[in-house]
Amino acid sequence: MANYNVKQEVTDKYSLRGRVFNKIREDILSGKYKEHEELKEVAIGEELGVSRTPVREAFRQLELEGLIQIVPNKGAYVTGITAKDVKDIYMIRSLLEGLCARWATENITQEQLDELEENVYLADFHAGKGHLDQIAELDNRFHQILYEACHSKQLERLLEDFHEYVLRVRRKTLASGRGQVSNEEHRQIMEAIKAKDQERAEMLANQHMINAYDNIEKNGLYDIYRAEAED
């Protein structure tokens, strides 16, 4: 879905173009812009306080990622993420998250390992209290620690993007009752990394993503994007 053979400056979140691109993508993925909705360069430029040029550049990058379609002489329209996209993302993530856990086992620092342990402890506490916002935040951070610990900028960037693509459906699946089960899987991954067991860490991280998708499919959450667009 994503195309990574583009100039890094376009997706550099700290450049003007990068900030505009990331803001529009975030708005699409969060549901601010619905499927088939037209994105207007002038209106978005005014909202973000920028000229049409960085908005137009962001549109081109978003089309490469499959999130919008630019129709000549008509405009740019949101395509969003389909149910098949969600499945593809989770299957790809299952392999990449496994590789990330393997590499993190080799490279993780004691400080990062301590943060993983604290994360699992806090998530267990909030799961028991039903604090969904805190659970989602801790879930995000658990994976971010592993991305940082794998010591691969390329893998980290890929995983961060895929993580963002399914942000809404991930929040829904955690709210569906999977939060506590997911955190137990995090605990097992953390213990494998702590034990320096690369193969087990990889296997558990891979299975973690497959389990997450199975929950999405079981609860009919994979079509959340289309369902919300039709509300």
CYANA upper distance limits for C-alpha pairs under 8 A (distance plus 0.5 A):
  1 MET  CA     64 LEU  CA      8.44
  1 MET  CA     65 GLU  CA      6.10
  1 MET  CA     66 GLY  CA      6.57
  1 MET  CA     85 ASP  CA      8.29
  2 ALA  CA     64 LEU  CA      7.09
  2 ALA  CA     65 GLU  CA      4.73
  2 ALA  CA     66 GLY  CA      7.47
  3 ASN  CA     64 LEU  CA      6.43
  3 ASN  CA     65 GLU  CA      6.37
  6 VAL  CA     10 VAL  CA      7.94
  7 LYS  CA     11 THR  CA      8.04
  8 GLN  CA     12 ASP  CA      6.49
  9 GLU  CA     15 SER  CA      7.60
  9 GLU  CA     17 ARG  CA      8.30
  9 GLU  CA     18 GLY  CA      7.58
 10 VAL  CA     15 SER  CA      8.33
 10 VAL  CA     17 ARG  CA      6.40
 10 VAL  CA     18 GLY  CA      5.97
 10 VAL  CA     21 PHE  CA      8.41
 10 VAL  CA     57 GLU  CA      8.49
 10 VAL  CA     58 ALA  CA      8.34
 10 VAL  CA     61 GLN  CA      8.30
 11 THR  CA     17 ARG  CA      7.82
 11 THR  CA     18 GLY  CA      5.21
 11 THR  CA     21 PHE  CA      7.58
 11 THR  CA     22 ASN  CA      8.12
 12 ASP  CA     17 ARG  CA      8.16
 12 ASP  CA     18 GLY  CA      5.27
 12 ASP  CA     19 ARG  CA      8.12
 13 LYS  CA     17 ARG  CA      8.31
 13 LYS  CA     18 GLY  CA      4.79
 13 LYS  CA     19 ARG  CA      5.55
 13 LYS  CA     22 ASN  CA      7.18
 14 TYR  CA     18 GLY  CA      6.56
 14 TYR  CA     19 ARG  CA      6.60
 15 SER  CA     19 ARG  CA      6.55
 16 LEU  CA     20 VAL  CA      6.74
 16 LEU  CA     54 PRO  CA      7.75
 17 ARG  CA     21 PHE  CA      6.54
 17 ARG  CA     54 PRO  CA      5.66
 17 ARG  CA     55 VAL  CA      8.11
 17 ARG  CA     57 GLU  CA      7.72
 17 ARG  CA     58 ALA  CA      7.25
 18 GLY  CA     22 ASN  CA      6.52
 18 GLY  CA     58 ALA  CA      8.33
 19 ARG  CA     23 LYS  CA      6.54
 20 VAL  CA     24 ILE  CA      6.74
 20 VAL  CA     48 LEU  CA      8.01
 20 VAL  CA     54 PRO  CA      7.20
 20 VAL  CA     55 VAL  CA      7.01
 20 VAL  CA     58 ALA  CA      7.09
 21 PHE  CA     25 ARG  CA      6.60
 21 PHE  CA     54 PRO  CA      8.44
 21 PHE  CA     55 VAL  CA      7.80
 21 PHE  CA     57 GLU  CA      8.43
 21 PHE  CA     58 ALA  CA      5.09
 21 PHE  CA     59 PHE  CA      8.06
 21 PHE  CA     61 GLN  CA      8.08
 21 PHE  CA     62 LEU  CA      8.01
 22 ASN  CA     26 GLU  CA      6.41
 23 LYS  CA     27 ASP  CA      6.68
 24 ILE  CA     28 ILE  CA      6.77
 24 ILE  CA     58 ALA  CA      8.29
 25 ARG  CA     29 LEU  CA      6.64
 25 ARG  CA     62 LEU  CA      7.63
 25 ARG  CA     67 LEU  CA      8.33
 26 GLU  CA     30 SER  CA      6.39
 26 GLU  CA    164 GLU  CA      8.45
 27 ASP  CA     31 GLY  CA      6.74
 27 ASP  CA     32 LYS  CA      5.60
 27 ASP  CA     33 TYR  CA      6.78
 28 ILE  CA     32 LYS  CA      6.37
 28 ILE  CA     33 TYR  CA      5.56
 28 ILE  CA     34 LYS  CA      7.61
 28 ILE  CA     67 LEU  CA      8.21
 28 ILE  CA     78 VAL  CA      8.02
 28 ILE  CA     80 GLY  CA      7.36
 29 LEU  CA     80 GLY  CA      7.74
 29 LEU  CA    164 GLU  CA      8.00
 29 LEU  CA    165 TYR  CA      6.82
 29 LEU  CA    166 VAL  CA      8.10
 29 LEU  CA    167 LEU  CA      7.68
 29 LEU  CA    168 ARG  CA      7.77
 30 SER  CA    167 LEU  CA      7.95
 30 SER  CA    168 ARG  CA      6.93
 31 GLY  CA    225 TYR  CA      8.01
 31 GLY  CA    228 GLU  CA      8.34
 31 GLY  CA    229 ALA  CA      8.42
 33 TYR  CA     37 GLU  CA      6.92
 33 TYR  CA     78 VAL  CA      7.70
 34 LYS  CA     78 VAL  CA      7.19
 34 LYS  CA     80 GLY  CA      8.18
 34 LYS  CA    228 GLU  CA      8.44
 34 LYS  CA    229 ALA  CA      5.71
 35 GLU  CA     77 TYR  CA      8.25
 35 GLU  CA     78 VAL  CA      5.59
 35 GLU  CA     79 THR  CA      5.89
 35 GLU  CA     80 GLY  CA      6.32
 35 GLU  CA    225 TYR  CA      8.29
 35 GLU  CA    226 ARG  CA      7.49
 35 GLU  CA    229 ALA  CA      6.36
 36 HIS  CA     77 TYR  CA      5.89
 36 HIS  CA     78 VAL  CA      5.39
 36 HIS  CA     79 THR  CA      6.44
 37 GLU  CA     77 TYR  CA      5.95
 37 GLU  CA     78 VAL  CA      5.95
 38 GLU  CA     75 GLY  CA      7.27
 38 GLU  CA     76 ALA  CA      6.12
 38 GLU  CA     77 TYR  CA      4.87
 38 GLU  CA     78 VAL  CA      6.97
 39 LEU  CA     44 ILE  CA      8.08
 39 LEU  CA     75 GLY  CA      7.80
 39 LEU  CA     76 ALA  CA      5.95
 39 LEU  CA     77 TYR  CA      6.38
 39 LEU  CA     78 VAL  CA      7.72
 40 LYS  CA     44 ILE  CA      6.66
 40 LYS  CA     75 GLY  CA      7.95
 40 LYS  CA     76 ALA  CA      7.76
 41 GLU  CA     45 GLY  CA      6.42
 41 GLU  CA     52 ARG  CA      6.36
 41 GLU  CA     55 VAL  CA      6.60
 41 GLU  CA     56 ARG  CA      7.25
 42 VAL  CA     46 GLU  CA      6.64
 42 VAL  CA     51 SER  CA      8.40
 42 VAL  CA     52 ARG  CA      6.68
 43 ALA  CA     47 GLU  CA      6.65
 44 ILE  CA     48 LEU  CA      6.62
 44 ILE  CA     55 VAL  CA      7.81
 45 GLY  CA     49 GLY  CA      6.23
 45 GLY  CA     50 VAL  CA      5.40
 45 GLY  CA     51 SER  CA      6.03
 45 GLY  CA     52 ARG  CA      6.13
 45 GLY  CA     55 VAL  CA      6.86
 46 GLU  CA     50 VAL  CA      6.85
 46 GLU  CA     51 SER  CA      8.07
 50 VAL  CA     54 PRO  CA      7.77
 50 VAL  CA     55 VAL  CA      8.30
 51 SER  CA     55 VAL  CA      7.71
 52 ARG  CA     56 ARG  CA      6.49
 53 THR  CA     57 GLU  CA      6.75
 54 PRO  CA     58 ALA  CA      6.52
 55 VAL  CA     59 PHE  CA      6.70
 56 ARG  CA     60 ARG  CA      6.99
 57 GLU  CA     61 GLN  CA      7.02
 58 ALA  CA     62 LEU  CA      6.58
 59 PHE  CA     63 GLU  CA      6.63
 59 PHE  CA     68 ILE  CA      7.91
 59 PHE  CA     70 ILE  CA      8.31
 59 PHE  CA     76 ALA  CA      7.95
 60 ARG  CA     64 LEU  CA      6.96
 60 ARG  CA     70 ILE  CA      8.44
 61 GLN  CA     65 GLU  CA      6.93
 62 LEU  CA     66 GLY  CA      6.81
 62 LEU  CA     67 LEU  CA      5.97
 62 LEU  CA     68 ILE  CA      6.37
 63 GLU  CA     67 LEU  CA      6.28
 63 GLU  CA     68 ILE  CA      5.37
 63 GLU  CA     69 GLN  CA      6.09
 63 GLU  CA     70 ILE  CA      7.44
 66 GLY  CA     79 THR  CA      7.60
 66 GLY  CA     80 GLY  CA      7.88
 67 LEU  CA     78 VAL  CA      6.63
 67 LEU  CA     79 THR  CA      5.75
 67 LEU  CA     80 GLY  CA      5.22
 67 LEU  CA     81 ILE  CA      7.34
 68 ILE  CA     76 ALA  CA      6.98
 68 ILE  CA     77 TYR  CA      5.87
 68 ILE  CA     78 VAL  CA      4.82
 68 ILE  CA     79 THR  CA      5.35
 68 ILE  CA     80 GLY  CA      7.12
 69 GLN  CA     76 ALA  CA      6.09
 69 GLN  CA     77 TYR  CA      5.74
 69 GLN  CA     78 VAL  CA      6.91
 69 GLN  CA     79 THR  CA      6.92
 70 ILE  CA     74 LYS  CA      8.39
 70 ILE  CA     75 GLY  CA      6.26
 70 ILE  CA     76 ALA  CA      4.76
 70 ILE  CA     77 TYR  CA      6.86
 71 VAL  CA     75 GLY  CA      5.84
 71 VAL  CA     76 ALA  CA      6.61
 71 VAL  CA     77 TYR  CA      8.23
 80 GLY  CA    225 TYR  CA      7.99
 81 ILE  CA     85 ASP  CA      6.29
 81 ILE  CA     86 VAL  CA      7.43
 81 ILE  CA    165 TYR  CA      8.29
 81 ILE  CA    225 TYR  CA      7.26
 82 THR  CA     86 VAL  CA      6.92
 82 THR  CA    223 ASP  CA      7.38
 82 THR  CA    225 TYR  CA      7.73
 82 THR  CA    226 ARG  CA      7.89
 83 ALA  CA     87 LYS  CA      6.95
 83 ALA  CA    222 TYR  CA      5.72
 83 ALA  CA    223 ASP  CA      5.71
 84 LYS  CA     88 ASP  CA      6.57
 85 ASP  CA     89 ILE  CA      6.49
 86 VAL  CA     90 TYR  CA      6.82
 86 VAL  CA    166 VAL  CA      7.32
 86 VAL  CA    222 TYR  CA      6.94
 87 LYS  CA     91 MET  CA      6.71
 87 LYS  CA    213 TYR  CA      7.53
 87 LYS  CA    222 TYR  CA      8.26
 88 ASP  CA     92 ILE  CA      6.59
 89 ILE  CA     93 ARG  CA      6.37
 89 ILE  CA    162 PHE  CA      6.97
 90 TYR  CA     94 SER  CA      6.46
 90 TYR  CA    209 MET  CA      6.66
 90 TYR  CA    210 ILE  CA      7.44
 90 TYR  CA    213 TYR  CA      6.81
 91 MET  CA     95 LEU  CA      7.40
 91 MET  CA    209 MET  CA      7.90
 91 MET  CA    210 ILE  CA      7.41
 92 ILE  CA     96 LEU  CA      6.87
 93 ARG  CA     97 GLU  CA      6.05
 93 ARG  CA    159 LEU  CA      7.57
 93 ARG  CA    162 PHE  CA      7.70
 93 ARG  CA    206 ASN  CA      8.34
 93 ARG  CA    209 MET  CA      7.27
 94 SER  CA     98 GLY  CA      6.69
 94 SER  CA    205 ALA  CA      7.49
 94 SER  CA    206 ASN  CA      4.87
 94 SER  CA    207 GLN  CA      7.33
 94 SER  CA    208 HIS  CA      7.88
 94 SER  CA    209 MET  CA      5.42
 94 SER  CA    210 ILE  CA      6.80
 95 LEU  CA     99 LEU  CA      6.89
 95 LEU  CA    206 ASN  CA      6.29
 96 LEU  CA    100 CYS  CA      6.54
 96 LEU  CA    155 LEU  CA      8.08
 96 LEU  CA    159 LEU  CA      7.75
 96 LEU  CA    206 ASN  CA      8.30
 97 GLU  CA    101 ALA  CA      6.62
 97 GLU  CA    159 LEU  CA      8.04
 97 GLU  CA    202 GLU  CA      8.00
 97 GLU  CA    205 ALA  CA      6.26
 97 GLU  CA    206 ASN  CA      6.54
 97 GLU  CA    209 MET  CA      8.27
 98 GLY  CA    102 ARG  CA      6.78
 98 GLY  CA    201 ALA  CA      7.64
 98 GLY  CA    202 GLU  CA      4.54
 98 GLY  CA    203 MET  CA      6.72
 98 GLY  CA    204 LEU  CA      7.81
 98 GLY  CA    205 ALA  CA      5.33
 98 GLY  CA    206 ASN  CA      5.14
 99 LEU  CA    103 TRP  CA      6.74
 99 LEU  CA    202 GLU  CA      6.53
100 CYS  CA    104 ALA  CA      6.40
100 CYS  CA    146 LEU  CA      7.28
100 CYS  CA    147 TYR  CA      7.01
100 CYS  CA    150 CYS  CA      5.99
100 CYS  CA    155 LEU  CA      7.85
100 CYS  CA    202 GLU  CA      8.06
101 ALA  CA    105 THR  CA      6.61
101 ALA  CA    146 LEU  CA      7.06
101 ALA  CA    150 CYS  CA      7.50
101 ALA  CA    189 ILE  CA      8.33
101 ALA  CA    193 ILE  CA      7.94
101 ALA  CA    198 GLN  CA      7.91
101 ALA  CA    201 ALA  CA      6.16
101 ALA  CA    202 GLU  CA      5.82
101 ALA  CA    205 ALA  CA      6.95
102 ARG  CA    106 GLU  CA      7.37
102 ARG  CA    150 CYS  CA      8.28
102 ARG  CA    193 ILE  CA      8.49
102 ARG  CA    198 GLN  CA      5.33
102 ARG  CA    199 GLU  CA      7.29
102 ARG  CA    201 ALA  CA      6.50
102 ARG  CA    202 GLU  CA      5.59
103 TRP  CA    107 ASN  CA      6.85
103 TRP  CA    149 ALA  CA      8.16
103 TRP  CA    150 CYS  CA      5.29
103 TRP  CA    151 HIS  CA      7.91
103 TRP  CA    198 GLN  CA      8.20
104 ALA  CA    108 ILE  CA      5.68
104 ALA  CA    146 LEU  CA      6.56
104 ALA  CA    147 TYR  CA      8.17
104 ALA  CA    149 ALA  CA      5.35
104 ALA  CA    150 CYS  CA      4.49
104 ALA  CA    151 HIS  CA      7.76
104 ALA  CA    193 ILE  CA      7.91
105 THR  CA    150 CYS  CA      8.16
105 THR  CA    193 ILE  CA      5.35
105 THR  CA    194 LYS  CA      7.92
105 THR  CA    196 LYS  CA      6.16
105 THR  CA    197 ASP  CA      7.70
105 THR  CA    198 GLN  CA      6.37
105 THR  CA    201 ALA  CA      7.96
106 GLU  CA    150 CYS  CA      8.24
106 GLU  CA    196 LYS  CA      7.76
106 GLU  CA    198 GLN  CA      8.12
107 ASN  CA    149 ALA  CA      6.50
107 ASN  CA    150 CYS  CA      6.67
107 ASN  CA    151 HIS  CA      7.27
108 ILE  CA    112 GLN  CA      6.75
108 ILE  CA    113 LEU  CA      7.14
108 ILE  CA    149 ALA  CA      5.38
108 ILE  CA    150 CYS  CA      7.55
109 THR  CA    113 LEU  CA      6.71
109 THR  CA    149 ALA  CA      7.85
110 GLN  CA    114 ASP  CA      6.54
111 GLU  CA    115 GLU  CA      6.78
112 GLN  CA    116 LEU  CA      6.73
112 GLN  CA    145 ILE  CA      7.18
112 GLN  CA    149 ALA  CA      7.78
113 LEU  CA    117 GLU  CA      6.86
113 LEU  CA    190 MET  CA      8.25
113 LEU  CA    194 LYS  CA      7.70
114 ASP  CA    118 GLU  CA      6.75
115 GLU  CA    119 ASN  CA      6.43
115 GLU  CA    145 ILE  CA      8.49
116 LEU  CA    120 VAL  CA      6.78
116 LEU  CA    142 PHE  CA      6.83
116 LEU  CA    145 ILE  CA      7.71
116 LEU  CA    190 MET  CA      7.23
117 GLU  CA    121 TYR  CA      6.78
117 GLU  CA    187 ARG  CA      8.25
117 GLU  CA    190 MET  CA      7.65
118 GLU  CA    122 LEU  CA      6.60
119 ASN  CA    123 ALA  CA      6.52
119 ASN  CA    138 LEU  CA      6.81
119 ASN  CA    141 ARG  CA      8.31
119 ASN  CA    142 PHE  CA      7.06
120 VAL  CA    124 ASP  CA      6.65
120 VAL  CA    142 PHE  CA      8.44
120 VAL  CA    183 ASN  CA      6.91
120 VAL  CA    184 GLU  CA      8.47
120 VAL  CA    186 HIS  CA      7.34
120 VAL  CA    187 ARG  CA      6.60
121 TYR  CA    125 PHE  CA      6.95
122 LEU  CA    126 HIS  CA      6.76
122 LEU  CA    138 LEU  CA      8.32
123 ALA  CA    127 ALA  CA      6.40
123 ALA  CA    134 GLN  CA      7.98
123 ALA  CA    135 ILE  CA      6.13
123 ALA  CA    138 LEU  CA      6.70
123 ALA  CA    139 ASP  CA      8.19
123 ALA  CA    180 GLN  CA      8.44
123 ALA  CA    183 ASN  CA      7.17
124 ASP  CA    128 GLY  CA      6.80
124 ASP  CA    180 GLN  CA      7.10
124 ASP  CA    183 ASN  CA      7.22
125 PHE  CA    129 LYS  CA      7.10
126 HIS  CA    130 GLY  CA      6.51
126 HIS  CA    131 HIS  CA      5.68
126 HIS  CA    132 LEU  CA      8.12
126 HIS  CA    134 GLN  CA      7.12
126 HIS  CA    135 ILE  CA      6.73
127 ALA  CA    131 HIS  CA      6.67
127 ALA  CA    132 LEU  CA      7.86
127 ALA  CA    135 ILE  CA      6.94
127 ALA  CA    179 GLY  CA      6.83
127 ALA  CA    180 GLN  CA      6.18
128 GLY  CA    180 GLN  CA      8.29
131 HIS  CA    135 ILE  CA      6.75
132 LEU  CA    136 ALA  CA      6.62
132 LEU  CA    174 LEU  CA      7.98
132 LEU  CA    175 ALA  CA      6.91
133 ASP  CA    137 GLU  CA      6.71
134 GLN  CA    138 LEU  CA      6.56
135 ILE  CA    139 ASP  CA      6.50
135 ILE  CA    174 LEU  CA      8.26
135 ILE  CA    179 GLY  CA      7.40
136 ALA  CA    140 ASN  CA      6.71
136 ALA  CA    171 ARG  CA      6.78
136 ALA  CA    174 LEU  CA      7.61
137 GLU  CA    141 ARG  CA      6.81
138 LEU  CA    142 PHE  CA      6.56
139 ASP  CA    143 HIS  CA      7.14
139 ASP  CA    183 ASN  CA      8.28
140 ASN  CA    144 GLN  CA      6.72
141 ARG  CA    145 ILE  CA      6.60
142 PHE  CA    146 LEU  CA      7.19
142 PHE  CA    186 HIS  CA      8.30
143 HIS  CA    147 TYR  CA      6.73
144 GLN  CA    148 GLU  CA      6.68
144 GLN  CA    160 GLU  CA      8.31
145 ILE  CA    149 ALA  CA      6.54
146 LEU  CA    150 CYS  CA      6.61
147 TYR  CA    151 HIS  CA      8.04
147 TYR  CA    152 SER  CA      8.41
147 TYR  CA    155 LEU  CA      8.02
147 TYR  CA    156 GLU  CA      5.53
147 TYR  CA    159 LEU  CA      7.87
147 TYR  CA    160 GLU  CA      8.42
148 GLU  CA    152 SER  CA      8.25
148 GLU  CA    156 GLU  CA      7.26
150 CYS  CA    156 GLU  CA      8.14
152 SER  CA    156 GLU  CA      6.50
153 LYS  CA    157 ARG  CA      6.58
154 GLN  CA    158 LEU  CA      6.85
155 LEU  CA    159 LEU  CA      6.65
156 GLU  CA    160 GLU  CA      6.55
157 ARG  CA    161 ASP  CA      6.75
158 LEU  CA    162 PHE  CA      6.88
159 LEU  CA    163 HIS  CA      6.39
160 GLU  CA    164 GLU  CA      6.78
161 ASP  CA    165 TYR  CA      6.83
162 PHE  CA    166 VAL  CA      7.33
163 HIS  CA    167 LEU  CA      6.91
166 VAL  CA    170 ARG  CA      6.47
167 LEU  CA    171 ARG  CA      6.87
168 ARG  CA    172 LYS  CA      6.87
169 VAL  CA    173 THR  CA      6.65
169 VAL  CA    216 ILE  CA      8.27
169 VAL  CA    221 LEU  CA      7.07
169 VAL  CA    222 TYR  CA      7.36
169 VAL  CA    224 ILE  CA      7.17
170 ARG  CA    174 LEU  CA      6.75
171 ARG  CA    175 ALA  CA      6.71
172 LYS  CA    176 SER  CA      6.65
172 LYS  CA    221 LEU  CA      7.71
173 THR  CA    177 GLY  CA      7.68
173 THR  CA    178 ARG  CA      6.76
173 THR  CA    179 GLY  CA      8.29
173 THR  CA    212 ALA  CA      8.09
173 THR  CA    215 ASN  CA      7.41
173 THR  CA    216 ILE  CA      6.64
173 THR  CA    221 LEU  CA      7.73
174 LEU  CA    178 ARG  CA      5.45
174 LEU  CA    179 GLY  CA      5.10
174 LEU  CA    182 SER  CA      8.42
175 ALA  CA    179 GLY  CA      7.30
176 SER  CA    219 ASN  CA      8.37
177 GLY  CA    181 VAL  CA      8.48
178 ARG  CA    182 SER  CA      6.30
178 ARG  CA    215 ASN  CA      8.15
179 GLY  CA    183 ASN  CA      6.69
180 GLN  CA    184 GLU  CA      6.82
181 VAL  CA    185 GLU  CA      6.93
182 SER  CA    186 HIS  CA      6.80
182 SER  CA    208 HIS  CA      8.00
182 SER  CA    212 ALA  CA      8.29
183 ASN  CA    187 ARG  CA      6.68
184 GLU  CA    188 GLN  CA      6.91
185 GLU  CA    189 ILE  CA      6.80
185 GLU  CA    204 LEU  CA      7.94
185 GLU  CA    208 HIS  CA      6.96
186 HIS  CA    190 MET  CA      6.59
187 ARG  CA    191 GLU  CA      6.63
188 GLN  CA    192 ALA  CA      6.70
188 GLN  CA    204 LEU  CA      7.81
189 ILE  CA    193 ILE  CA      6.75
189 ILE  CA    200 ARG  CA      8.36
189 ILE  CA    201 ALA  CA      5.82
189 ILE  CA    204 LEU  CA      6.38
189 ILE  CA    205 ALA  CA      6.89
190 MET  CA    194 LYS  CA      6.53
190 MET  CA    201 ALA  CA      8.23
191 GLU  CA    195 ALA  CA      6.61
192 ALA  CA    196 LYS  CA      6.73
192 ALA  CA    197 ASP  CA      5.74
192 ALA  CA    198 GLN  CA      7.75
192 ALA  CA    200 ARG  CA      6.59
192 ALA  CA    201 ALA  CA      5.60
193 ILE  CA    197 ASP  CA      6.42
193 ILE  CA    198 GLN  CA      7.29
193 ILE  CA    201 ALA  CA      6.36
197 ASP  CA    201 ALA  CA      6.64
198 GLN  CA    202 GLU  CA      6.59
199 GLU  CA    203 MET  CA      6.64
200 ARG  CA    204 LEU  CA      6.50
201 ALA  CA    205 ALA  CA      6.60
202 GLU  CA    206 ASN  CA      6.59
203 MET  CA    207 GLN  CA      6.66
204 LEU  CA    208 HIS  CA      6.45
205 ALA  CA    209 MET  CA      7.19
206 ASN  CA    210 ILE  CA      7.17
207 GLN  CA    211 ASN  CA      6.49
208 HIS  CA    212 ALA  CA      6.72
209 MET  CA    213 TYR  CA      6.80
210 ILE  CA    214 ASP  CA      6.63
211 ASN  CA    215 ASN  CA      6.76
212 ALA  CA    216 ILE  CA      6.92
213 TYR  CA    217 GLU  CA      6.70
214 ASP  CA    218 LYS  CA      6.49
215 ASN  CA    219 ASN  CA      6.62
216 ILE  CA    220 GLY  CA      6.45
216 ILE  CA    221 LEU  CA      5.43
216 ILE  CA    222 TYR  CA      6.24
217 GLU  CA    221 LEU  CA      6.79
217 GLU  CA    222 TYR  CA      6.71
223 ASP  CA    227 ALA  CA      6.64
224 ILE  CA    228 GLU  CA      6.49
225 TYR  CA    229 ALA  CA      6.73
226 ARG  CA    230 GLU  CA      6.89
227 ALA  CA    231 ASP  CA      7.10
